[in-house]
Amino acid sequence: MALKPLHDRVLVRRTESDEKTAGGLIIPESAKEKPAEGEVIACGEGARKDSGELIEMAVKEGDKILFGKWSGTEVTVDGEELLMMKESDILGIIA
C-alpha cells in the first residue's frame, strides 16, 4: 500500500452491504446505504500527549470496526475507494 496514515488516523476499507433484505427482496443500488462497518487497512503510530509521550492505537490492521455514518474522508488509493478517519471516529471493534 502506498499510503501510511499519520498520528491517530486509520485507513479503512468498507465492507460490502447486503443486496437482499431478510425477506429476500433485492435492494437496488440507488436505495442502498453505505455500510458503517469496515476493516482497518493501515494505522498511524498514535496521538501524542503534550509531554510528547505516545498514546498507542486501540485498533490494529485487520480489525473489523464499526464507525459513524458520516465519519471519515473518502480517498482513492490504487483505484480503490477507502476511508481515512481519526481513531476517535471509530465506535467499536467487532469481535
Secondary structure, DSSP 4 states (H G I P E B T S, - for coil): ------TTEEEEEEPPPPSB-TTSPBPPGGGPPPPSEEEEEEE-S-EE-TTS-EE--S--TT-EEEE-TT-SEEEEETTEEEEEEEGGGEEEE--
